[in-house]
Amino acid sequence: MLIRNCFITTFDSYEYCFIMINFEKFVLPNGLKVIVHKDTSTPIVAVNILYNVGSKDEHPDRTGFAHLFEHLMFGGSANIPKYDMPLQLTGGENNAFTNSDFTNYYLTLPKQNIETAFWLESDRMKELAFSEKSLNVQRNVVVEEFKQSYLNQPYGDVFLLLKPMAYKVHPYQWNTIGKDISHIQNASIRDVKDFFKKFYCPNNAIMVVAGDVDADQILKLSQKWFGPIPKGEHKLRKLPAEPIQNEHRSLTVERKVPQNAIYKAYHCCARSDNEFYTTDLISDILSNGRSSRLFRELVMEQKLFSEINASLTGDLDKGLMVVEGMLSEGITMEKAEKAILNELNKICIKQPHKSELEKVQNKIESTLVFSEINVLNKSMNLAFSELIGDASLINSEIDKYKKVTPAMIKKQANKIFKETNCSTLYYRRHK
């Protein structure tokens, strides 16, 4: 394994070695970015292709298309009727995921069969096999997923309700699954072909290959399989910026669920902003583990909630910090909300003790270190780092978290936890 530097960091009686991730990067004439990370510790190679398209790129009247394409991309391409079959024959595995900002496809396979990955991925990038039959199958799959996971699942519609309350202009106002099931039900072949042509092109993609490979080998394979694919017509995004929220928004709904719940969404920074690291640490101070503030005080001590969490959406544009809690039996919504606000106010009034901050910094450091153990994680993280600015950012994450001070925590908390910056969903149990 190529190593630039190795830093030993000690915490919680353990020692971890943070290895700088070495890589080489080149860009094909058609705009495809290719990143190669050599790791000789494993015979498995990971190939990750990130397309810079998510649900925020959809038309407001045709939502859910980015997620639909995640399914369609496995339905066969011009020369490969069944994507999974040749991959399985080589001992490989694959999957994908979609979010508001991008769509990510990944596979792993033995290094001696690496060219199979290039053949599969280049063929579906060049020409997906569009047919009414394939569209009908995947459309039905997505519609059923919408029903099961969002409409018929307890608390499944929370973000279908919360996001359009928090966002009035930006396309983050709808979920990746889409804002209306009819948008997918009515999707036509022309609709999906236009979406594919616009976004699934080499100049809108980042490919990372990680494993026991050489950069020269990957360059030759990239030129052979992806080089002939023409550049697409993808244009820079011109998304509307969400205006600053200047009033508290709220919505109350009743559903057949086992417990009352409350969700408070606060606008915060984008993933690429310098403030992200401070904001992420705030969420960890509040709810990372049983010793965190919200769990210790509101679950263990006051017993107002059966569970409570604070998390970031981590979006590439301005995102949300969401505090969500399941109320204990007999606790009123008013009492529960007051308790949450009291805990948020504490972190605004008094900066955390240095030891409390160091504890969550160490937790994040261990998570980041362990996330770089296998080649698949490294390939994903390199692709994401390149998307938000440059692949080299993967090697500076820990340092940025470590530079956050208690004073920065207090300052950022005061920017976020304002009543006028909050949208609250009161999710009541139907009696």
NORJOKA-V936072 format. One record per residue. N is the residue number from 1. RES is the residue in one small letter. SS is DSSP state (h for helix, s for strand, l for the rest). OMEGA is omega in whole degrees, 0 to 359 (999 if undefined). NEAR is the number of other ideal C-beta (glycine too) atoms within 8 Angstrom. Layout:
# NORJOKA-V936072
{{N	RES	SS	OMEGA	NEAR} {N	RES	SS	OMEGA	NEAR}}
This chain:
# NORJOKA-V936072
{{1	m	l	178	7} {2	l	l	182	5} {3	i	s	176	8} {4	r	s	182	5} {5	n	s	177	5} {6	c	s	183	8} {7	f	s	177	6} {8	i	s	178	7} {9	t	s	185	9} {10	t	s	175	6} {11	f	s	180	10} {12	d	l	176	5} {13	s	l	178	3} {14	y	s	176	7} {15	e	s	179	6} {16	y	s	179	11} {17	c	s	178	8} {18	f	s	183	11} {19	i	s	176	8} {20	m	s	183	9} {21	i	s	178	11} {22	n	l	178	8} {23	f	l	171	9} {24	e	s	185	6} {25	k	s	173	10} {26	f	s	182	9} {27	v	s	178	7} {28	l	l	179	12} {29	p	l	180	4} {30	n	l	175	11} {31	g	l	180	12} {32	l	l	176	13} {33	k	s	181	11} {34	v	s	180	14} {35	i	s	182	15} {36	v	s	175	15} {37	h	s	181	15} {38	k	s	178	12} {39	d	l	184	11} {40	t	l	184	6} {41	s	l	184	5} {42	t	l	176	9} {43	p	l	181	6} {44	i	s	177	10} {45	v	s	176	15} {46	a	s	175	16} {47	v	s	183	16} {48	n	s	176	16} {49	i	s	180	14} {50	l	s	175	16} {51	y	s	184	12} {52	n	l	178	10} {53	v	l	177	11} {54	g	l	183	12} {55	s	h	179	17} {56	k	h	180	12} {57	d	h	184	9} {58	e	l	173	13} {59	h	s	182	5} {60	p	l	179	8} {61	d	l	179	5} {62	r	s	182	10} {63	t	l	180	13} {64	g	l	184	17} {65	f	h	179	16} {66	a	h	179	14} {67	h	h	177	13} {68	l	h	181	14} {69	f	h	175	15} {70	e	h	178	12} {71	h	h	183	11} {72	l	h	183	12} {73	m	l	178	11} {74	f	l	183	8} {75	g	l	179	11} {76	g	l	178	10} {77	s	s	188	11} {78	a	l	185	8} {79	n	l	183	4} {80	i	l	184	12} {81	p	l	181	4} {82	k	l	185	7} {83	y	h	188	14} {84	d	h	189	8} {85	m	h	180	7} {86	p	h	178	12} {87	l	h	179	15} {88	q	h	179	9} {89	l	h	178	6} {90	t	l	180	10} {91	g	l	183	7} {92	g	l	176	13} {93	e	s	180	8} {94	n	s	174	11} {95	n	s	181	7} {96	a	s	172	11} {97	f	s	181	7} {98	t	s	171	13} {99	n	l	183	9} {100	s	l	190	11} {101	d	l	184	9} {102	f	l	176	13} {103	t	s	188	14} {104	n	s	178	13} {105	y	s	183	14} {106	y	s	176	14} {107	l	s	173	14} {108	t	s	179	12} {109	l	s	178	16} {110	p	s	187	10} {111	k	h	181	11} {112	q	h	180	4} {113	n	h	187	11} {114	i	h	183	14} {115	e	h	176	8} {116	t	h	180	12} {117	a	h	180	14} {118	f	h	179	14} {119	w	h	182	11} {120	l	h	187	13} {121	e	h	180	14} {122	s	h	182	11} {123	d	h	180	12} {124	r	h	172	12} {125	m	h	183	12} {126	k	h	186	9} {127	e	l	176	7} {128	l	s	181	12} {129	a	l	180	10} {130	f	l	175	9} {131	s	l	178	7} {132	e	h	181	6} {133	k	h	180	6} {134	s	h	180	12} {135	l	h	180	13} {136	n	h	180	8} {137	v	h	184	9} {138	q	h	176	12} {139	r	h	179	12} {140	n	h	178	8} {141	v	h	182	9} {142	v	h	178	14} {143	v	h	179	11} {144	e	h	177	8} {145	e	h	178	9} {146	f	h	182	14} {147	k	h	186	10} {148	q	h	187	9} {149	s	h	186	8} {150	y	h	184	12} {151	l	h	184	9} {152	n	l	181	6} {153	q	l	176	8} {154	p	l	181	7} {155	y	l	184	9} {156	g	l	183	10} {157	d	l	184	9} {158	v	h	184	12} {159	f	h	171	7} {160	l	h	179	11} {161	l	h	187	11} {162	l	h	185	13} {163	k	h	178	12} {164	p	h	174	11} {165	m	h	182	12} {166	a	h	182	13} {167	y	l	180	11} {168	k	l	184	7} {169	v	l	184	8} {170	h	l	180	13} {171	p	h	170	12} {172	y	h	182	14} {173	q	h	174	11} {174	w	l	180	12} {175	n	l	177	10} {176	t	l	180	11} {177	i	l	182	10} {178	g	l	182	16} {179	k	l	180	11} {180	d	l	184	6} {181	i	h	182	10} {182	s	h	180	6} {183	h	h	178	14} {184	i	h	179	14} {185	q	h	183	8} {186	n	l	181	6} {187	a	l	181	13} {188	s	l	176	6} {189	i	h	179	9} {190	r	h	179	6} {191	d	h	184	10} {192	v	h	176	15} {193	k	h	179	9} {194	d	h	180	8} {195	f	h	179	10} {196	f	h	182	11} {197	k	h	184	10} {198	k	h	190	10} {199	f	h	185	13} {200	y	l	182	13} {201	c	l	185	16} {202	p	h	181	13} {203	n	h	175	10} {204	n	h	184	12} {205	a	s	175	14} {206	i	s	178	11} {207	m	s	177	16} {208	v	s	176	18} {209	v	s	183	16} {210	a	s	180	15} {211	g	s	181	15} {212	d	l	183	10} {213	v	l	177	13} {214	d	l	181	7} {215	a	h	180	10} {216	d	h	178	6} {217	q	h	181	8} {218	i	h	177	12} {219	l	h	181	11} {220	k	h	179	8} {221	l	h	179	11} {222	s	h	179	15} {223	q	h	182	9} {224	k	h	189	8} {225	w	h	183	11} {226	f	l	183	15} {227	g	l	182	10} {228	p	l	182	5} {229	i	l	183	11} {230	p	l	176	6} {231	k	l	179	7} {232	g	l	182	13} {233	e	l	183	6} {234	h	l	180	9} {235	k	l	179	4} {236	l	l	178	3} {237	r	l	172	6} {238	k	l	183	3} {239	l	l	179	8} {240	p	l	178	5} {241	a	l	178	8} {242	e	l	178	12} {243	p	l	176	6} {244	i	l	179	4} {245	q	l	184	12} {246	n	l	176	4} {247	e	l	177	5} {248	h	l	178	8} {249	r	s	180	10} {250	s	s	178	9} {251	l	s	177	10} {252	t	s	177	7} {253	v	s	175	9} {254	e	s	180	6} {255	r	s	176	11} {256	k	l	181	5} {257	v	l	184	10} {258	p	l	184	4} {259	q	l	169	9} {260	n	l	179	12} {261	a	s	178	12} {262	i	s	181	15} {263	y	s	180	12} {264	k	s	183	13} {265	a	s	179	14} {266	y	s	175	13} {267	h	s	178	12} {268	c	l	190	11} {269	c	l	174	9} {270	a	l	181	10} {271	r	l	183	10} {272	s	l	179	7} {273	d	l	177	7} {274	n	l	181	5} {275	e	l	184	9} {276	f	h	185	13} {277	y	h	176	11} {278	t	h	181	11} {279	t	h	179	14} {280	d	h	179	11} {281	l	h	176	15} {282	i	h	180	15} {283	s	h	179	13} {284	d	h	176	12} {285	i	h	182	14} {286	l	h	191	14} {287	s	h	179	14} {288	n	l	176	9} {289	g	l	185	7} {290	r	l	179	6} {291	s	l	180	6} {292	s	l	188	12} {293	r	h	184	11} {294	l	h	181	16} {295	f	h	183	13} {296	r	h	186	11} {297	e	h	189	11} {298	l	h	177	14} {299	v	h	184	14} {300	m	h	185	7} {301	e	h	185	7} {302	q	l	178	7} {303	k	l	179	7} {304	l	l	182	12} {305	f	s	172	13} {306	s	s	173	7} {307	e	s	180	7} {308	i	s	183	14} {309	n	s	171	9} {310	a	s	183	12} {311	s	s	178	9} {312	l	s	173	12} {313	t	l	176	10} {314	g	l	183	6} {315	d	l	180	12} {316	l	l	169	10} {317	d	l	184	12} {318	k	l	186	10} {319	g	l	183	14} {320	l	s	163	11} {321	m	s	185	15} {322	v	s	173	13} {323	v	s	183	15} {324	e	s	182	13} {325	g	s	174	15} {326	m	s	186	11} {327	l	s	173	14} {328	s	l	181	9} {329	e	l	177	5} {330	g	l	180	3} {331	i	l	180	10} {332	t	l	179	5} {333	m	h	181	10} {334	e	h	180	6} {335	k	h	181	9} {336	a	h	181	15} {337	e	h	179	11} {338	k	h	180	8} {339	a	h	177	12} {340	i	h	182	15} {341	l	h	179	8} {342	n	h	179	8} {343	e	h	178	13} {344	l	h	179	12} {345	n	h	180	9} {346	k	h	183	9} {347	i	h	175	17} {348	c	h	184	9} {349	i	h	185	6} {350	k	l	180	6} {351	q	l	182	7} {352	p	l	175	11} {353	h	l	183	6} {354	k	h	181	7} {355	s	h	178	6} {356	e	h	179	9} {357	l	h	181	15} {358	e	h	180	9} {359	k	h	181	9} {360	v	h	175	12} {361	q	h	179	12} {362	n	h	178	10} {363	k	h	179	11} {364	i	h	179	13} {365	e	h	180	15} {366	s	h	178	12} {367	t	h	180	8} {368	l	h	179	11} {369	v	h	182	11} {370	f	h	179	7} {371	s	h	182	8} {372	e	l	181	10} {373	i	l	183	5} {374	n	l	188	7} {375	v	h	180	14} {376	l	h	178	11} {377	n	h	180	10} {378	k	h	180	14} {379	s	h	178	16} {380	m	h	183	12} {381	n	h	176	12} {382	l	h	179	17} {383	a	h	180	17} {384	f	h	179	10} {385	s	h	177	13} {386	e	h	180	15} {387	l	h	184	12} {388	i	h	177	9} {389	g	l	181	7} {390	d	l	182	6} {391	a	h	181	11} {392	s	h	178	7} {393	l	h	180	10} {394	i	h	183	10} {395	n	h	181	7} {396	s	l	183	8} {397	e	h	183	9} {398	i	h	181	12} {399	d	h	180	7} {400	k	h	176	10} {401	y	h	183	13} {402	k	h	182	8} {403	k	l	180	7} {404	v	l	181	12} {405	t	l	176	7} {406	p	h	179	10} {407	a	h	178	7} {408	m	h	178	9} {409	i	h	181	17} {410	k	h	181	14} {411	k	h	182	8} {412	q	h	178	12} {413	a	h	179	12} {414	n	h	177	9} {415	k	h	186	6} {416	i	h	192	13} {417	f	l	174	11} {418	k	l	181	9} {419	e	h	182	5} {420	t	h	181	8} {421	n	h	190	9} {422	c	s	170	13} {423	s	s	186	13} {424	t	s	175	13} {425	l	s	176	16} {426	y	s	187	11} {427	y	s	188	12} {428	r	s	175	10} {429	r	s	179	10} {430	h	l	181	7} {431	k	l	999	2}}
